[in-house]
Amino acid sequence: MEAWQSVFRDILNLMGQANQKLQELGPQSYEYWLWLSNELAMIEVKYDRNRLVVLICEDVFQFQQEKFENMEVKK
């Protein structure tokens, strides 16, 4: 159970950092997406590429993509 608390704590921390990076770099910057990919990959490795952790990380990335694609459409 502690391991899952750690996973979700890491994801929560990542999302907070992502908000800061977005303000710093902007959602259309290559640097932001590279940073996000690297951070998610490190979480996956930290938890030995557990299938559920990988799926969560993929969903976080996809959610971010969809969020900003929808913003572009609304402009």
N, C-alpha and C positions, 0 to 999 in steps of 0.2 A: 504494500500500500504506500509506503514511504517513497518508493521509486516513482509512482504515478504522481504523487504530490510534487515531487521534484520536476517531473516533465512539465506539468502545468504551470509551475512557478517559472520555469525557464521560458515557456511560451508567453506567459504574461509579461515577463521582463522584456522579452524580445519585442512585443507589441508596443510597449512604452518607448523603447529605444527607436522603433520604427517611426513613431510619431515625431520624435526629435529629428531623425534623419530626413524625414519628409520635409520638415520645415527648413532644414539646412540645405538640402540638395534639390528638392522638388520631385514630384512623382514622375516626371518625364526624363529624369536624368539616368544615364547608364549607370552611374556610380551608385545610385540608390538601389537599383535592381541587382547589381552585382553584390552589394553589401547584404541585401536581404537573402539572396541565394546562398552566400557564404555562411551567414549566421544560421540559417535553417539546416544547412549541411552539417555544421558543427554540432547542432542539437541531435541530428540523426546519428552521427558517429558516437556522440557521448552515450547514447542509449543503445549502442550496438546494432543500429539499423533495425530496431524492433519494428515489425510491420505496421503496427498501429501508430507508432511515433512517426514513421515515414509518411503515412497517410495524413496525419494531422499536419505535418509540415507542408505537404503538397497542398492541402486545403487552405492553409494560411496564405501561401503564395498565390494560389488561384483567387482567393477572396480579395487580396490586394489588387490583383490584375483587373478583376471585374469591377471593383470599386472605382478605379481610375478610368477604365474604358467607359463606364456609364457617365462619368463626369465629362468626358470628351464628347459624348453623344449629346448631352444636354446643352453644350455651348452653342 
